[in-house]
C-alpha cells in the first residue's frame, strides 16, 4: 500500500476476506465489507445478522446496521471515523459489484484495483495450505475410485456426477467448487461438458472432471475412462495427452516460466498433428479458488516460485467424435515439483 500510494483497501465477502480474516461469508443483498488502512487500522461494515462473525476481530471499529434501517447511517459514521485517511481506495475489481464499488467511491477521492496486490499474498502457499490441498486431493482420488464401477453403458452422466458428489461429501468435502463435468462420447469434445441426461454407450470415452473443497481449499482432477472396447484413434489420442501432461510436469521447477510449461505440453500435441484440437491453457492456479494465479498458458511470463500450486491438464477435443483430458495438481518445491495426486494416469478400461 505504501509503495502504491494507497490509503485503504476494501475487501468484500469471498475468498480474500476468508484468507485475511478467517471469516467465511457469501456476498448477498446486505452490504458487507472490511477496510484496511495503510497505518494498520481495520474497519468493518456489516449487517447485524453477521455481527457475531466480526466482533472479536474488529471490536470498536465495527459499524453494523439493521435490515429495516439499511446501511446509510452506519456508512456516515464510518466516513466520519475515516476523515481524510482514505483519499485513495483500492478495491477488488474481480469480486466487487457495482453496489460495493459505489460505496468505496464515496469513501475516497480515487479508486485503484487491488487484485494484483492481494493475489501476490496468496499465490505461494504455506505448508498448512498445502496440507489442506493434499486433503482435498485425497478426497478426489478416493471418490473417483469409488465411482469407477458405475461408469458403464446405460448409466446417465448426471447419475455419475451425483454419486461423485455424494462420495466426496462422505469424505469431508464441504462442496463442489464448480459444476461436475461428465461428458461421454461426442460430448467429450466440449471441454466444459457439464453432466447431462445422456446415457453412456459402449465403446465410448468418458471425460470426468470434478473438484472438492476441504477447509476452503480446492482440489481439481480430471480422468478419462474407456467404456468397452474403444478404437485405435481414441487410444492413440489418450497416449498423446498423457505424454503431453508428463512432459509439462517434468519441466516444473523454480525459475521456469508458466509459458514454458504450457509450451512443453503443446509441443507434444503439435508434433502429433493435433495442435488445433488443444483449445485451452495447460493449467490454472489452485487454492481458495478453483481458478486463480498462476495461469499456465502461452505468453505468460510469470516465473514459477516454491509454494505455487496449479493444475496440469492438457486435452485434445475432436468435434462430434470424442475428447480426452488428464489433470493433476502440482506444487512447486525448492528444487522441482511434487504431484499431489497418486492416482495413475494409465487409461482406465471398464
N, C-alpha and C positions, 0 to 999 in steps of 0.2 A: 504493500500500500504506500509506504514511504517512497519507494523508487518510482512508482507510477503517479505520484501526487494525488492519491485517492484518500478522501477523508472518511468514507464509510462504505461498507459492503453490505448489501441487502441479500438475505438468503431466505428463500421461500420453502414451504414443505416439499420434501423429496429426499433424494439420496445425499445431497450435500448437507442438508440440515442434520440428517442422521449421522453422517461422517463427523461433523463438527461438534455435535452435542449429545448424540446417542438417543435423540428424540425421534421416534418413528410416527409420522403423521402424514396423511394424504392431503393434497390440495382439495379444497371444497369451495362452496359459495361464501364461506366465512373467511374474511381477510385474516391472514396469519403470516407473520414473518419475524425474523430477527435482524438486528442491525449491529454490525461490528465496527467500532470506531478505530481510527489509527492509533489513538492513545491507549487502546486496550479495553475501553468500556464496551459493554454489550447491553443491548436493549431488546425487548420482545413485545410485540403487539399480538394479542391472542384473544379469541372468544372465551368466555367464562367456562364453556363446556370442556375446554382443553387446558384450563389453567393449572390443574394439578401436575401436568407433564412438565411445565416450565418453571414452577415456583422455586424448586430447590436450586436451580441454576442461575436464575436471573434476579431473584429476591426483590429488592426495591426498584429495580429497573424493568419492571414488567407492567404493561398497560393493557388492561382487559376491558371487555365490553359485553353487554347482554345482547341476545338476539334482537330483543324488542327495540333497543336504542340504536343499535348499529355501531360502527367503529369511529364515527366522526369525532366524538368528544375525546376518546382515547387518543386519536391522532393529534388533536390540538394540544393535549398535554405532552405528548411525545415531542412535537415540534418545539414547544416551549423549553423542554429539557435540552434539546439539541442545540438550540440557539444558532450560532454560526459555526458549529462543529462539523457540519455535513455539507459543505459547499459543493464538493464533487462526490457523487454517489455512484458506486459500481454495483451492477445487478446481473443476475444470471440470465443472459439473453435466451439460453436454451430451455429454461424452465419457467421463466417469468411470463405471466399472462398480462394482457393489457390492463386488467384491473390493478394488479400489483405495480406495474410499470408507472401508471399514472400517480399512484401514491408515492412511489420513490421520487418521481419528478417533483412532487410538492415538498419533499424533504431537502432538496438541494437545488443548485443552480445548473448543474451539468451532470449528465448520465454517461457512464462508461460501461463496457462489457467486462464482467467478472469471470467469464467462463475459463479462460486460459489460466488465470491466477489460481482458481480453485482446483482445476484439473491437475496442475503441477503438484499439488499436495497429494493427490490421490493416485497418480499414475504408477508409482512404485509402491508395492505392497509390503507391509511389515510381516514378520513371521506369524503373528497372530492372525492377520488377514489371510495369509496363505493356508493356515491350518483350517480356517473356515471354508476356503475354496476346495481344499482336499476333501473335506466332509461332504461338500456339495457334489463333488465328482464321484465319491463313493456311492452316494445315493443314486446318481445317474446310472452307474455301471451295474449295481445290484438290481435296480428296477428294470433296466434293459434286459438283463439276463433272465429275469422273471417272466417277461412277456414273449420271449423268442418262440416258445412252443405254440402260441396262439396266432402267429403270423403265418397263415395258411389260406388256401383257396376257400372262398365263401364268406370270409370274415370281413366286415366293413372296416375301412380305415378309421372311422370315428370310434369304433369299439376298441381298437388297439390304443388309440390316444387316451380314451377314458381309463383303460386298465393301467396304462403307464402312469397317469396322474394319480391314480389310487395307490399304486405301488410306491410312488415317491412320497406321498403323504404318510404312508405307513412307516417309512424310514426316516421321517423327520423334516421333509421339505415343507416350507410354510406357504408355498405357492409356485405357480409356473410364471417365469419372467416374460414369456412370450407364448403365443398360441402354438400348441404342439403340431408339428408337421409330420404327417404320414401320407406319403404320395406314392402310389403304386402304378406300375406300367407307364403309359403315356403321361400320366400326371407327374411323374418324377422329373420330367423335363422342365417343370416350373420350380425354380429354386425355393420359393416360398409356398409350396403346395400344402396349405392347411388341410388337416384331416377332413374328409368328406364322407358321404354315404356310399361311395363307390366300393364295390366288393372286390377283394383281391382275387386274381385269377392265377392259374398255374402258369409256369414259365415267365413270371414277371419279376422285375426288381422292385423292391420297396425301400424308399428313402425315409428314414425315421430320424427326425431332428427335434430335440426337446431340451428343456432346461429345468434346473431345480434351484431352490433358494434356501440356504442354511445360514442363520444368524445375519440375514440380509445380503449374503454374498452368493453370487450366481455361478453355477456350473453349466456348461453348454456342450452337448455331444451330438454327433451325427454318425449313424452307421447305415449301410445299405445291405439289405438281405435279399438273397435269391430264393424265390419260392418255386420249387420244382426244377426241372431241367431247363436252364437258360441257354441262350445261343452263344456262339463264339464271340460275336461283337460285344455283347454285354460283359463277358468275362475279360475280353481284351481291354475294354474301356475301364473296367474296375481296376485292373492291374496298373494302368497308366495313372489313374488318380492316386492309387496307393503309392506308386513310385514318386509322384509329384509331391505328395504330402511328406514322405520320408526325406526327400531332397531338401525341402524347406526347413523341416525340423532340425536336420543335421547341421544347417548353417547358423542356427540361432546361437548367439553369444554376445556379450557386451561389445559395443563398438560397431557392430553391423547395423545397417540402416533397415528400416521397415521395407523400403523399396527392394533391397537386395534379397530379403526373404521372399517377398512376393515374386520377384523375378525368377528365383530358383524353382518355384512350383510351376510358374508359367512357361519356363523354358522347356521343361519336360513335356508338358501338354502340347506346346507348339511343335516340338520336334516330331511328335507322333501325328501331327496334322489335325489336331482338334482345337487349336487355339481359339477359333471363333465361337466355340461352344463353352468356353470358360468365361462366364459373363459377369462375375463379381470379384471383389477383392479376395485375397487369400485368407484374411483373418481380421479380427477385431479384438480390442481390449476387453477384459473381464474384471469385474469387481462387484460393486454395489449395483451396477447396471449390467445388462446383458450385452450392450454395445457401448463402449467408451474408448478413450485413447489408451494405447496407441493403435492406429488402424494399419494393418499390414497390407499395403496396396502400392500400386505404381506411383512413382514420383513423390512418395512420402519420405522425406529425408530425415525423419526422426531417428536418432541414434538409440539403439537398444541399451537399457541400463539394468543392472541387477534389481530384481523385485518386480519388474514389469510382467504382467500376465496377459496372455492373449490366446485366441484360437488359431489353429492352422487347419483350414477346411477348403482345399481346392475341390472343384467339381467339374463335371462335363455333362451337358444337357442337350440331348438330341431331340429336337421338336417332333412331337407326335410319335416318339418311339420310347425313350426311357431317359433316366438321369442317374448319376452316381455322385455321391459326396461322402467324404470321410472327414470327421472333425475330432481333434484332440485339443486339450488345454495345456499350454506350455508356460513355464516360469523361467525367466532369465536368471541364471545364477552368476556367481562371481567369475566363474571360468567357463561357462557354457550354458546349458539349459537342463531343465527337468520336465519330463512329461508327467503331468499329474494323473494321467489315465493309464491303467494297466491292461485294459481290455484289448484283445488282439484286433488288428485291422485286417486279418485274413477274411476273405469272403465267407459269410455265413450262408450255408445252403440248407434250406428247410425242405 
